Amino acid sequence: VCSSDLEELCEKHGWFLCHQFENEANWKFHEETTGPEIFEQVEGDLDIMIGACSTGGTLTGAGSYLKERIPDLRLVGVEPIGSTIFTTENSDVAYMNAGSGLDMPCKRVERALESGMIEETYSIPDEAAMTACVLLARTDAVLVGLSSGQGLCGVIKTLQVHPETKRILFMNCDQGRVYAPYVLKHQQQHFPKATPTDRSEEHTSELQSP
């Protein structure tokens, strides 16, 4: 359903359209709530924050608050390969996760990239994100979806580039319930008898920077 059709439906039925890609309340809410909560929990000491992008609300909102108080903080964004938030290089590639990927520009993210607020970006293969989901489930008993899997992949890639990093943050931003069948199938196909150590080593190998 295109945007104009949605607007017509909302007007007809009295619905409220959030407009999460344009609505300034999106990132401001994270600036007012998520950012202060993170700052308090890390006690003002954080090197890098990583986020699956999509609308950019969490990363730019919380990131804005944190960067004002931690000037050297580096913000890193991740998206699935095939999404066009950061690059159109692989726009013909199909990807599973519509939660963190987009097939259209997002002005909020574009501004953050142009201003240098988001300093680094990574495009993550679905396979690697699913391996990350398997790893989190089997080693930490945390069931997450592909957005969170991409975030963990971003952590690994960032640490490969910045091995001196001491404190790094990414958020489990989705539940694994929707993706559980795909993640389970991925485990059965690729890691039927692997130990957590085997999966961790395989995952790191998948994400080695060229």
KEZA-416349 format. One record per residue: x, y, z of N, C-alpha, C in turn. Coordinates in steps of 0.001 Angstrom, whole numbers, m for minus. Each point is the difference from the previous one (the first is absolute). Layout:
BEGIN
nc1 X nc2 Y nc3 Z cac1 X cac2 Y cac3 Z cc1 X cc2 Y cc3 Z $
...
***
This chain:
BEGIN
nc1 849 nc2 m1183 nc3 0 cac1 m849 cac2 1183 cac3 0 cc1 888 cc2 1237 cc3 0 $
nc1 m221 nc2 902 nc3 m952 cac1 838 cac2 1191 cac3 m96 cc1 m445 cc2 1043 cc3 1028 $
nc1 858 nc2 1003 nc3 186 cac1 m235 cac2 995 cac3 1044 cc1 m1310 cc2 754 cc3 m205 $
nc1 m300 nc2 362 nc3 m1252 cac1 m1229 cac2 761 cac3 m252 cc1 m1237 cc2 m820 cc3 320 $
nc1 51 nc2 m1305 nc3 m292 cac1 m1134 cac2 m871 cac3 319 cc1 m185 cc2 m107 cc3 1510 $
nc1 1125 nc2 m110 nc3 730 cac1 m74 cac2 m65 cac3 1453 cc1 m642 cc2 1260 cc3 569 $
nc1 395 nc2 1133 nc3 m516 cac1 m547 cac2 1265 cac3 490 cc1 m1501 cc2 80 cc3 m253 $
nc1 m434 nc2 m469 nc3 m1157 cac1 m1432 cac2 m11 cac3 m317 cc1 m761 cc2 m926 cc3 950 $
nc1 567 nc2 m1185 nc3 262 cac1 m642 cac2 m943 cac3 905 cc1 m96 cc2 563 cc3 1419 $
nc1 1058 nc2 664 nc3 429 cac1 m3 cac2 586 cac3 1346 cc1 m1048 cc2 1101 cc3 122 $
nc1 m87 nc2 818 nc3 m1038 cac1 m995 cac2 1081 cac3 15 cc1 m1414 cc2 m568 cc3 m7 $
nc1 m200 nc2 m1062 nc3 m765 cac1 m1325 cac2 m616 cac3 m118 cc1 m442 cc2 m649 cc3 1301 $
nc1 936 nc2 m689 nc3 679 cac1 m368 cac2 m795 cac3 1179 cc1 369 cc2 670 cc3 1326 $
nc1 625 nc2 1148 nc3 m64 cac1 392 cac2 682 cac3 1225 cc1 1203 cc2 m626 cc3 672 $
nc1 840 nc2 m687 nc3 m784 cac1 1200 cac2 m626 cac3 547 cc1 1113 cc2 1033 cc3 155 $
nc1 955 nc2 m340 nc3 833 cac1 1177 cac2 859 cac3 173 cc1 1184 cc2 m635 cc3 m720 $
nc1 615 nc2 738 nc3 m911 cac1 1155 cac2 m490 cac3 m757 cc1 1274 cc2 536 cc3 649 $
nc1 835 nc2 m910 nc3 468 cac1 1171 cac2 412 cac3 787 cc1 1053 cc2 746 cc3 m813 $
nc1 122 nc2 m332 nc3 m1292 cac1 1052 cac2 608 cac3 m825 cc1 1363 cc2 m117 cc3 691 $
nc1 376 nc2 m1215 nc3 379 cac1 1202 cac2 m167 cac3 812 cc1 1273 cc2 437 cc3 m716 $
nc1 m15 nc2 44 nc3 m1328 cac1 1192 cac2 433 cac3 m721 cc1 154 cc2 1518 cc3 7 $
nc1 m1113 nc2 723 nc3 90 cac1 63 cac2 1459 cac3 m9 cc1 m292 cc2 619 cc3 1368 $
nc1 m723 nc2 m701 nc3 844 cac1 m467 cac2 552 cac3 1268 cc1 1176 cc2 312 cc3 934 $
nc1 134 nc2 1264 nc3 378 cac1 1114 cac2 416 cac3 854 cc1 m88 cc2 m594 cc3 1401 $
nc1 m1206 nc2 m428 nc3 394 cac1 m155 cac2 m620 cac3 1321 cc1 770 cc2 m1307 cc3 91 $
nc1 275 nc2 m616 nc3 m1146 cac1 717 cac2 m1273 cac3 m15 cc1 1364 cc2 137 cc3 673 $
nc1 864 nc2 804 nc3 m597 cac1 1353 cac2 102 cac3 555 cc1 32 cc2 796 cc3 1309 $
nc1 m913 nc2 965 nc3 141 cac1 m7 cac2 809 cac3 1228 cc1 m347 cc2 m843 cc3 1226 $
nc1 m893 nc2 m969 nc3 m187 cac1 m348 cac2 m871 cac3 1121 cc1 1234 cc2 m753 cc3 494 $
nc1 803 nc2 m495 nc3 m938 cac1 1221 cac2 m719 cac3 377 cc1 1044 cc2 946 cc3 594 $
nc1 0 nc2 1228 nc3 m445 cac1 911 cac2 980 cac3 578 cc1 m376 cc2 304 cc3 1447 $
nc1 m1301 nc2 19 nc3 267 cac1 m476 cac2 356 cac3 1334 cc1 m33 cc2 m1185 cc3 967 $
nc1 m68 nc2 m1218 nc3 m509 cac1 m156 cac2 m1166 cac3 884 cc1 1124 cc2 m1024 cc3 m138 $
nc1 172 nc2 m534 nc3 m1199 cac1 998 cac2 m1054 cac3 m214 cc1 1411 cc2 508 cc3 268 $
nc1 307 nc2 1184 nc3 m517 cac1 1341 cac2 565 cac3 189 cc1 370 cc2 167 cc3 1467 $
nc1 m833 nc2 676 nc3 808 cac1 316 cac2 144 cac3 1423 cc1 123 cc2 m1343 cc3 730 $
nc1 m846 nc2 m967 nc3 m364 cac1 72 cac2 m1307 cac3 656 cc1 1339 cc2 m678 cc3 m291 $
nc1 423 nc2 59 nc3 m1256 cac1 1293 cac2 m598 cac3 m360 cc1 1130 cc2 718 cc3 721 $
nc1 m48 nc2 1333 nc3 m9 cac1 1075 cac2 796 cac3 625 cc1 152 cc2 m358 cc3 1475 $
nc1 m1136 nc2 m162 nc3 664 cac1 47 cac2 m353 cac3 1415 cc1 578 cc2 m1401 cc3 199 $
nc1 m414 nc2 m933 nc3 m839 cac1 437 cac2 m1383 cac3 194 cc1 1475 cc2 m204 cc3 m339 $
nc1 516 nc2 754 nc3 m984 cac1 1431 cac2 m148 cac3 m332 cc1 860 cc2 960 cc3 815 $
nc1 m661 nc2 804 nc3 851 cac1 696 cac2 960 cac3 867 cc1 877 cc2 948 cc3 m810 $
nc1 m524 nc2 407 nc3 m1156 cac1 687 cac2 996 cac3 m816 cc1 1228 cc2 m495 cc3 m712 $
nc1 200 nc2 m1311 nc3 m38 cac1 1207 cac2 m560 cac3 m606 cc1 m388 cc2 m966 cc3 m1119 $
nc1 124 nc2 450 nc3 m1252 cac1 m394 cac2 m829 cac3 m1139 cc1 815 cc2 429 cc3 m1218 $
nc1 522 nc2 m962 nc3 m738 cac1 816 cac2 299 cac3 m1186 cc1 m815 cc2 m22 cc3 m1285 $
nc1 m852 nc2 m1008 nc3 m148 cac1 m725 cac2 m193 cac3 m1260 cc1 m1418 cc2 m467 cc3 297 $
nc1 m961 nc2 541 nc3 m749 cac1 m1383 cac2 m472 cac3 52 cc1 m386 cc2 m463 cc3 m1394 $
nc1 m573 nc2 m1200 nc3 m94 cac1 m366 cac2 m596 cac3 m1276 cc1 m1502 cc2 m220 cc3 m45 $
nc1 m600 nc2 320 nc3 m1146 cac1 m1438 cac2 m196 cac3 m108 cc1 m423 cc2 m423 cc3 m1395 $
nc1 m974 nc2 m927 nc3 m64 cac1 m662 cac2 m298 cac3 m1266 cc1 m839 cc2 1221 cc3 m360 $
nc1 108 nc2 475 nc3 m1221 cac1 m460 cac2 1362 cac3 m272 cc1 m1506 cc2 170 cc3 m230 $
nc1 m515 nc2 m460 nc3 m1127 cac1 m1391 cac2 196 cac3 m366 cc1 m372 cc2 1487 cc3 39 $
nc1 m861 nc2 416 nc3 926 cac1 m394 cac2 1414 cac3 62 cc1 1099 cc2 874 cc3 603 $
nc1 963 nc2 m608 nc3 667 cac1 1095 cac2 763 cac3 612 cc1 m363 cc2 667 cc3 1302 $
nc1 m1217 nc2 m248 nc3 506 cac1 m451 cac2 695 cac3 1198 cc1 830 cc2 m300 cc3 1233 $
nc1 264 nc2 m1264 nc3 242 cac1 764 cac2 m382 cac3 1199 cc1 1436 cc2 481 cc3 m98 $
nc1 638 nc2 m286 nc3 m1141 cac1 1421 cac2 319 cac3 m143 cc1 248 cc2 1503 cc3 m2 $
nc1 m821 nc2 772 nc3 m709 cac1 229 cac2 1451 cac3 m56 cc1 m516 cc2 701 cc3 1254 $
nc1 m1104 nc2 m498 nc3 564 cac1 m555 cac2 645 cac3 1195 cc1 850 cc2 m236 cc3 1224 $
nc1 188 nc2 m1275 nc3 352 cac1 853 cac2 m330 cac3 1145 cc1 1424 cc2 449 cc3 m267 $
nc1 445 nc2 m170 nc3 m1258 cac1 1359 cac2 401 cac3 m359 cc1 239 cc2 1480 cc3 166 $
nc1 m993 nc2 818 nc3 m338 cac1 125 cac2 1447 cac3 156 cc1 214 cc2 376 cc3 1465 $
nc1 m807 nc2 m589 nc3 864 cac1 131 cac2 272 cac3 1434 cc1 1374 cc2 m428 cc3 501 $
nc1 428 nc2 m1191 nc3 m403 cac1 1259 cac2 m542 cac3 505 cc1 1211 cc2 765 cc3 m526 $
nc1 m41 nc2 396 nc3 m1288 cac1 1146 cac2 691 cac3 m577 cc1 209 cc2 1384 cc3 604 $
nc1 m1088 nc2 607 nc3 480 cac1 140 cac2 1291 cac3 687 cc1 789 cc2 m150 cc3 1291 $
nc1 m88 nc2 m1162 nc3 604 cac1 638 cac2 m241 cac3 1300 cc1 1266 cc2 m856 cc3 m102 $
nc1 121 nc2 m724 nc3 m1107 cac1 1193 cac2 m821 cac3 m254 cc1 474 cc2 367 cc3 m1416 $
nc1 719 nc2 1091 nc3 m161 cac1 332 cac2 527 cac3 m1331 cc1 722 cc2 m982 cc3 m910 $
nc1 780 nc2 m900 nc3 555 cac1 766 cac2 m945 cac3 m822 cc1 m785 cc2 m1262 cc3 m350 $
nc1 m1248 nc2 m60 nc3 409 cac1 m818 cac2 m1179 cac3 m297 cc1 m153 cc2 m168 cc3 m1513 $
nc1 165 nc2 m1218 nc3 m473 cac1 m155 cac2 m312 cac3 m1418 cc1 m1322 cc2 m741 cc3 m204 $
nc1 m829 nc2 485 nc3 m941 cac1 m1259 cac2 m659 cac3 m332 cc1 181 cc2 m810 cc3 m1277 $
nc1 m447 nc2 m1253 nc3 50 cac1 144 cac2 m911 cac3 m1132 cc1 m1375 cc2 m556 cc3 m358 $
nc1 m355 nc2 60 nc3 m1283 cac1 m1280 cac2 m521 cac3 m453 cc1 166 cc2 m1275 cc3 m805 $
nc1 m961 nc2 m897 nc3 120 cac1 12 cac2 m1226 cac3 m797 cc1 m1338 cc2 m167 cc3 m707 $
nc1 35 nc2 m673 nc3 m1128 cac1 m1197 cac2 m327 cac3 m769 cc1 246 cc2 m1319 cc3 m720 $
nc1 m1044 nc2 m690 nc3 m438 cac1 204 cac2 m1227 cac3 m766 cc1 497 cc2 309 cc3 m1407 $
nc1 823 nc2 m878 nc3 m545 cac1 381 cac2 141 cac3 m1409 cc1 m1266 cc2 m58 cc3 m849 $
nc1 m154 nc2 950 nc3 m895 cac1 m1212 cac2 125 cac3 m814 cc1 m802 cc2 1227 cc3 379 $
nc1 110 nc2 426 nc3 1249 cac1 m627 cac2 1241 cac3 450 cc1 757 cc2 1185 cc3 m587 $
nc1 m680 nc2 1122 nc3 m155 cac1 620 cac2 1165 cac3 m656 cc1 87 cc2 1210 cc3 927 $
nc1 94 nc2 m240 nc3 1301 cac1 129 cac2 1124 cac3 936 cc1 1356 cc2 680 cc3 m179 $
nc1 1055 nc2 m805 nc3 m110 cac1 1360 cac2 536 cac3 m74 cc1 572 cc2 m34 cc3 m1411 $
nc1 m387 nc2 m985 nc3 m780 cac1 556 cac2 m155 cac3 m1345 cc1 m1009 cc2 m713 cc3 m886 $
nc1 27 nc2 303 nc3 m1295 cac1 m863 cac2 m684 cac3 m967 cc1 775 cc2 m1077 cc3 m760 $
nc1 1205 nc2 m294 nc3 474 cac1 891 cac2 m918 cac3 m709 cc1 m613 cc2 m1383 cc3 m193 $
nc1 m746 nc2 m473 nc3 989 cac1 m584 cac2 m1348 cac3 m77 cc1 m1523 cc2 48 cc3 8 $
nc1 m552 nc2 1018 nc3 m647 cac1 m1448 cac2 212 cac3 74 cc1 m807 cc2 m1125 cc3 m656 $
nc1 654 nc2 m835 nc3 m820 cac1 m713 cac2 m1097 cac3 m654 cc1 m26 cc2 m1268 cc3 852 $
nc1 634 nc2 55 nc3 1176 cac1 64 cac2 m1175 cac3 877 cc1 m1221 cc2 m23 cc3 923 $
nc1 m704 nc2 m1124 nc3 20 cac1 m1151 cac2 m135 cac3 913 cc1 506 cc2 m245 cc3 1419 $
nc1 m691 nc2 565 nc3 982 cac1 394 cac2 m205 cac3 1396 cc1 m1240 cc2 m285 cc3 836 $
nc1 211 nc2 m659 nc3 1142 cac1 m1113 cac2 m488 cac3 811 cc1 m601 cc2 1058 cc3 904 $
nc1 847 nc2 875 nc3 541 cac1 m426 cac2 825 cac3 1127 cc1 m437 cc2 1398 cc3 m423 $
nc1 m1315 nc2 190 nc3 m97 cac1 m512 cac2 1326 cac3 m328 cc1 44 cc2 942 cc3 1192 $
nc1 280 nc2 m545 nc3 1187 cac1 40 cac2 846 cac3 1198 cc1 1193 cc2 941 cc3 22 $
nc1 1146 nc2 m464 nc3 m488 cac1 1195 cac2 850 cac3 31 cc1 426 cc2 452 cc3 m1385 $
nc1 m658 nc2 m498 nc3 m1030 cac1 366 cac2 373 cac3 m1360 cc1 m1085 cc2 825 cc3 m673 $
nc1 398 nc2 788 nc3 m990 cac1 m940 cac2 847 cac3 m733 cc1 331 cc2 m42 cc3 m1484 $
nc1 m1031 nc2 187 nc3 m815 cac1 203 cac2 119 cac3 m1439 cc1 m276 cc2 1433 cc3 m454 $
nc1 112 nc2 924 nc3 912 cac1 m233 cac2 1408 cac3 m318 cc1 884 cc2 850 cc3 899 $
nc1 256 nc2 1246 nc3 m376 cac1 844 cac2 855 cac3 838 cc1 m694 cc2 354 cc3 1311 $
nc1 784 nc2 250 nc3 1032 cac1 m519 cac2 508 cac3 1268 cc1 769 cc2 1280 cc3 316 $
nc1 m688 nc2 1127 nc3 m59 cac1 665 cac2 1301 cac3 142 cc1 732 cc2 125 cc3 1326 $
nc1 m574 nc2 m564 nc3 1055 cac1 629 cac2 80 cac3 1319 cc1 1382 cc2 m652 cc3 m21 $
nc1 78 nc2 m1166 nc3 m615 cac1 1274 cac2 m716 cac3 m78 cc1 947 cc2 713 cc3 m955 $
nc1 m527 nc2 497 nc3 m1101 cac1 836 cac2 728 cac3 m959 cc1 668 cc2 1200 cc3 656 $
nc1 m751 nc2 739 nc3 801 cac1 571 cac2 1168 cac3 692 cc1 1087 cc2 m427 cc3 990 $
nc1 m252 nc2 m1111 nc3 694 cac1 984 cac2 m486 cac3 978 cc1 1288 cc2 m443 cc3 m684 $
nc1 m129 nc2 m573 nc3 m1185 cac1 1190 cac2 m412 cac3 m756 cc1 750 cc2 1215 cc3 m538 $
nc1 m741 nc2 955 nc3 m553 cac1 629 cac2 1190 cac3 m578 cc1 707 cc2 842 cc3 1052 $
nc1 m553 nc2 65 nc3 1200 cac1 597 cac2 801 cac3 1065 cc1 1152 cc2 m721 cc3 698 $
nc1 132 nc2 m1298 nc3 m270 cac1 1046 cac2 m769 cac3 663 cc1 m424 cc2 m546 cc3 1351 $
nc1 m1271 nc2 188 nc3 352 cac1 m475 cac2 m558 cac3 1280 cc1 163 cc2 m1519 cc3 m3 $
nc1 m474 nc2 m650 nc3 m1078 cac1 261 cac2 m1429 cac3 m191 cc1 1299 cc2 m102 cc3 m797 $
nc1 1033 nc2 m529 nc3 636 cac1 1338 cac2 33 cac3 m601 cc1 322 cc2 m1230 cc3 m832 $
nc1 m594 nc2 m1134 nc3 319 cac1 299 cac2 m1228 cac3 m720 cc1 m1289 cc2 m768 cc3 m255 $
nc1 m13 nc2 m740 nc3 m1101 cac1 m1160 cac2 m827 cac3 m318 cc1 474 cc2 m1350 cc3 m539 $
nc1 m822 nc2 m1020 nc3 265 cac1 299 cac2 m1334 cac3 m503 cc1 m1264 cc2 m639 cc3 m550 $
nc1 141 nc2 m689 nc3 m1123 cac1 m1096 cac2 m785 cac3 m572 cc1 231 cc2 m1462 cc3 353 $
nc1 m982 nc2 m618 nc3 609 cac1 159 cac2 m1330 cac3 581 cc1 m805 cc2 m1047 cc3 m786 $
nc1 629 nc2 m1104 nc3 m417 cac1 m750 cac2 m1069 cac3 m679 cc1 m1004 cc2 m654 cc3 954 $
nc1 m1142 nc2 m401 nc3 m537 cac1 m1006 cac2 m692 cac3 816 cc1 584 cc2 m1230 cc3 683 $
nc1 846 nc2 m742 nc3 m725 cac1 586 cac2 m1219 cac3 564 cc1 791 cc2 312 cc3 1266 $
nc1 798 nc2 1059 nc3 m50 cac1 805 cac2 373 cac3 1167 cc1 m888 cc2 442 cc3 1151 $
nc1 m1078 nc2 749 nc3 m309 cac1 m915 cac2 450 cac3 1048 cc1 m683 cc2 m1185 cc3 676 $
nc1 m368 nc2 m1015 nc3 m801 cac1 m637 cac2 m1181 cac3 587 cc1 988 cc2 m803 cc3 841 $
nc1 1252 nc2 m61 nc3 m434 cac1 1020 cac2 m663 cac3 813 cc1 155 cc2 716 cc3 1335 $
nc1 m65 nc2 1322 nc3 m28 cac1 82 cac2 775 cac3 1242 cc1 m1177 cc2 m308 cc3 912 $
nc1 m1184 nc2 m175 nc3 m579 cac1 m1177 cac2 m359 cac3 795 cc1 185 cc2 m1365 cc3 657 $
nc1 545 nc2 m955 nc3 m759 cac1 290 cac2 m1328 cac3 552 cc1 990 cc2 122 cc3 1150 $
nc1 1030 nc2 806 nc3 m211 cac1 1044 cac2 171 cac3 1014 cc1 m565 cc2 577 cc3 1296 $
nc1 m829 nc2 1031 nc3 m104 cac1 m585 cac2 613 cac3 1187 cc1 m943 cc2 m966 cc3 723 $
nc1 m766 nc2 m765 nc3 m761 cac1 m939 cac2 m941 cac3 609 cc1 725 cc2 m1123 cc3 726 $
nc1 1069 nc2 m520 nc3 m616 cac1 659 cac2 m1175 cac3 556 cc1 1023 cc2 344 cc3 1081 $
nc1 546 nc2 1198 nc3 m12 cac1 1026 cac2 346 cac3 998 cc1 m533 cc2 880 cc3 1124 $
nc1 m1044 nc2 817 nc3 m285 cac1 m501 cac2 922 cac3 1017 cc1 m1489 cc2 m174 cc3 280 $
nc1 m623 nc2 m996 nc3 m654 cac1 m1441 cac2 m260 cac3 192 cc1 m835 cc2 1238 cc3 m306 $
nc1 411 nc2 760 nc3 m1023 cac1 m728 cac2 1193 cac3 m422 cc1 m536 cc2 m253 cc3 m1405 $
nc1 m1328 nc2 m13 nc3 m129 cac1 m629 cac2 m257 cac3 m1286 cc1 m334 cc2 1330 cc3 m671 $
nc1 688 nc2 304 nc3 m1086 cac1 m171 cac2 1282 cac3 m679 cc1 m253 cc2 m221 cc3 m1484 $
nc1 m380 nc2 1093 nc3 m661 cac1 m217 cac2 m23 cac3 m1436 cc1 1177 cc2 547 cc3 m766 $
nc1 m200 nc2 177 nc3 m1300 cac1 1117 cac2 334 cac3 m873 cc1 572 cc2 1398 cc3 220 $
nc1 m816 nc2 943 nc3 453 cac1 548 cac2 1335 cac3 282 cc1 1069 cc2 m74 cc3 1085 $
nc1 m284 nc2 m776 nc3 1039 cac1 972 cac2 m174 cac3 1071 cc1 1194 cc2 m814 cc3 m486 $
nc1 m261 nc2 m997 nc3 m849 cac1 1096 cac2 m766 cac3 m581 cc1 925 cc2 884 cc3 m812 $
nc1 m584 nc2 923 nc3 m751 cac1 824 cac2 951 cac3 m763 cc1 807 cc2 886 cc3 932 $
nc1 m609 nc2 375 nc3 1133 cac1 723 cac2 831 cac3 963 cc1 1230 cc2 m706 cc3 536 $
nc1 m143 nc2 m1295 nc3 341 cac1 1156 cac2 m750 cac3 485 cc1 1063 cc2 m136 cc3 m1086 $
nc1 m441 nc2 m200 nc3 m1240 cac1 960 cac2 m28 cac3 m1111 cc1 743 cc2 1326 cc3 m105 $
nc1 m735 nc2 1088 nc3 214 cac1 635 cac2 1316 cac3 m26 cc1 1042 cc2 151 cc3 1093 $
nc1 m286 nc2 m574 nc3 1165 cac1 975 cac2 24 cac3 1102 cc1 1287 cc2 m707 cc3 m424 $
nc1 m146 nc2 m1178 nc3 m571 cac1 1180 cac2 m781 cac3 m387 cc1 807 cc2 719 cc3 m1068 $
nc1 m689 nc2 544 nc3 m1018 cac1 715 cac2 704 cac3 m1065 cc1 673 cc2 1268 cc3 532 $
nc1 m687 nc2 698 nc3 900 cac1 579 cac2 1226 cac3 562 cc1 1238 cc2 m317 cc3 829 $
nc1 m45 nc2 m1059 nc3 775 cac1 1155 cac2 m378 cac3 820 cc1 1169 cc2 m473 cc3 m858 $
nc1 m293 nc2 m526 nc3 m1181 cac1 1074 cac2 m364 cac3 m914 cc1 724 cc2 1251 cc3 m505 $
nc1 m777 nc2 1079 nc3 m193 cac1 580 cac2 1251 cac3 m496 cc1 604 cc2 819 cc3 1141 $
nc1 m645 nc2 m58 nc3 1171 cac1 447 cac2 791 cac3 1156 cc1 269 cc2 m932 cc3 1191 $
nc1 1060 nc2 m794 nc3 m65 cac1 268 cac2 m970 cac3 1069 cc1 314 cc2 637 cc3 1342 $
nc1 288 nc2 1295 nc3 m11 cac1 329 cac2 691 cac3 1255 cc1 m1254 cc2 353 cc3 811 $
nc1 m1185 nc2 m220 nc3 m570 cac1 m1253 cac2 361 cac3 655 cc1 m168 cc2 m734 cc3 1332 $
nc1 m402 nc2 748 nc3 1019 cac1 m202 cac2 m576 cac3 1333 cc1 m1466 cc2 m253 cc3 317 $
nc1 m870 nc2 969 nc3 m341 cac1 m1413 cac2 m137 cac3 349 cc1 m847 cc2 260 cc3 m1244 $
nc1 m801 nc2 m1005 nc3 m353 cac1 m809 cac2 77 cac3 m1214 cc1 m1424 cc2 m444 cc3 329 $
nc1 m972 nc2 648 nc3 m598 cac1 m1400 cac2 m264 cac3 313 cc1 m781 cc2 m313 cc3 m1262 $
nc1 m797 nc2 m1071 nc3 47 cac1 m1041 cac2 m184 cac3 m998 cc1 m1236 cc2 m491 cc3 735 $
nc1 m1165 nc2 231 nc3 m572 cac1 m1241 cac2 m341 cac3 686 cc1 m723 cc2 m1152 cc3 m689 $
nc1 m545 nc2 m902 nc3 794 cac1 m894 cac2 m1031 cac3 m535 cc1 m1342 cc2 665 cc3 m276 $
nc1 m208 nc2 371 nc3 m1244 cac1 m1137 cac2 870 cac3 m319 cc1 m1202 cc2 m761 cc3 m557 $
nc1 46 nc2 m1330 nc3 m6 cac1 m1165 cac2 m745 cac3 m462 cc1 m35 cc2 m1370 cc3 676 $
nc1 m1141 nc2 m646 nc3 m90 cac1 m158 cac2 m1335 cac3 573 cc1 250 cc2 m1054 cc3 m1077 $
nc1 383 nc2 m1183 nc3 430 cac1 293 cac2 m1053 cac3 m953 cc1 m1189 cc2 m825 cc3 m419 $
nc1 m1163 nc2 276 nc3 575 cac1 m1172 cac2 m850 cac3 m255 cc1 m333 cc2 m76 cc3 m1493 $
nc1 m1 nc2 1131 nc3 m680 cac1 m379 cac2 22 cac3 m1415 cc1 1031 cc2 m742 cc3 m852 $
nc1 1271 nc2 150 nc3 357 cac1 1064 cac2 m581 cac3 m821 cc1 455 cc2 m1369 cc3 473 $
nc1 m579 nc2 m490 nc3 1090 cac1 452 cac2 m1263 cac3 582 cc1 42 cc2 m1158 cc3 m1004 $
nc1 m1028 nc2 m195 nc3 m856 cac1 68 cac2 m1123 cac3 m951 cc1 1193 cc2 107 cc3 m950 $
nc1 316 nc2 1232 nc3 m449 cac1 1113 cac2 191 cac3 m929 cc1 1341 cc2 m212 cc3 711 $
nc1 97 nc2 502 nc3 1226 cac1 1238 cac2 m148 cac3 763 cc1 239 cc2 m1464 cc3 342 $
nc1 m1065 nc2 m712 nc3 393 cac1 130 cac2 m1420 cac3 326 cc1 422 cc2 m801 cc3 m1233 $
nc1 m610 nc2 298 nc3 m1141 cac1 368 cac2 m684 cac3 m1241 cc1 1447 cc2 288 cc3 m359 $
nc1 425 nc2 1244 nc3 204 cac1 1392 cac2 392 cac3 m274 cc1 956 cc2 m805 cc3 884 $
nc1 m349 nc2 m159 nc3 1261 cac1 850 cac2 m777 cac3 904 cc1 68 cc2 m1459 cc3 m441 $
nc1 m1153 nc2 m564 nc3 m332 cac1 m39 cac2 m1411 cac3 m392 cc1 806 cc2 m263 cc3 m1272 $
nc1 m15 nc2 983 nc3 m907 cac1 705 cac2 m171 cac3 m1263 cc1 1511 cc2 196 cc3 151 $
nc1 382 nc2 959 nc3 826 cac1 1406 cac2 405 cac3 39 cc1 749 cc2 m435 cc3 1257 $
nc1 m715 nc2 m156 nc3 1109 cac1 678 cac2 m319 cac3 1270 cc1 m716 cc2 m1124 cc3 751 $
nc1 m272 nc2 m1131 nc3 m643 cac1 m802 cac2 m1027 cac3 678 cc1 654 cc2 m559 cc3 1259 $
nc1 1324 nc2 m81 nc3 38 cac1 683 cac2 m566 cac3 1160 cc1 1071 cc2 932 cc3 554 $
nc1 m26 nc2 1233 nc3 m421 cac1 1062 cac2 933 cac3 397 cc1 m150 cc2 421 cc3 1458 $
nc1 1126 nc2 187 nc3 654 cac1 14 cac2 539 cac3 1360 cc1 m106 cc2 1512 cc3 m75 $
nc1 m339 nc2 689 nc3 1099 cac1 m15 cac2 1460 cac3 m1 cc1 1324 cc2 608 cc3 m466 $
nc1 1120 nc2 m631 nc3 372 cac1 1313 cac2 503 cac3 m435 cc1 147 cc2 m115 cc3 m1510 $
nc1 m441 nc2 m1132 nc3 m565 cac1 56 cac2 m179 cac3 m1453 cc1 m806 cc2 1074 cc3 m715 $
nc1 m1212 nc2 282 nc3 518 cac1 m857 cac2 997 cac3 m642 cc1 620 cc2 1386 cc3 100 $
nc1 571 nc2 312 nc3 1144 cac1 631 cac2 1303 cac3 187 cc1 1150 cc2 188 cc3 m972 $
nc1 824 nc2 m1023 nc3 m157 cac1 1143 cac2 95 cac3 m913 cc1 m463 cc2 116 cc3 m1447 $
nc1 m1034 nc2 m762 nc3 m354 cac1 m536 cac2 55 cac3 m1359 cc1 m583 cc2 1383 cc3 m287 $
nc1 m700 nc2 552 nc3 983 cac1 m616 cac2 1310 cac3 m184 cc1 1056 cc2 1080 cc3 m204 $
nc1 1027 nc2 m16 nc3 812 cac1 1069 cac2 977 cac3 m138 cc1 663 cc2 m130 cc3 m1366 $
nc1 175 nc2 m1236 nc3 m458 cac1 606 cac2 m238 cac3 m1307 cc1 m881 cc2 562 cc3 m1118 $
nc1 m1324 nc2 m152 nc3 118 cac1 m931 cac2 511 cac3 m1009 cc1 134 cc2 1503 cc3 m177 $
nc1 312 nc2 684 nc3 1099 cac1 m24 cac2 1467 cac3 m17 cc1 1383 cc2 621 cc3 m111 $
nc1 1013 nc2 m787 nc3 m312 cac1 1344 cac2 558 cac3 m115 cc1 4 cc2 1098 cc3 m1050 $
nc1 544 nc2 1160 nc3 378 cac1 107 cac2 1105 cac3 m934 cc1 1010 cc2 m357 cc3 m1083 $
nc1 m274 nc2 400 nc3 m1251 cac1 936 cac2 m329 cac3 m1068 cc1 1321 cc2 762 cc3 179 $
***
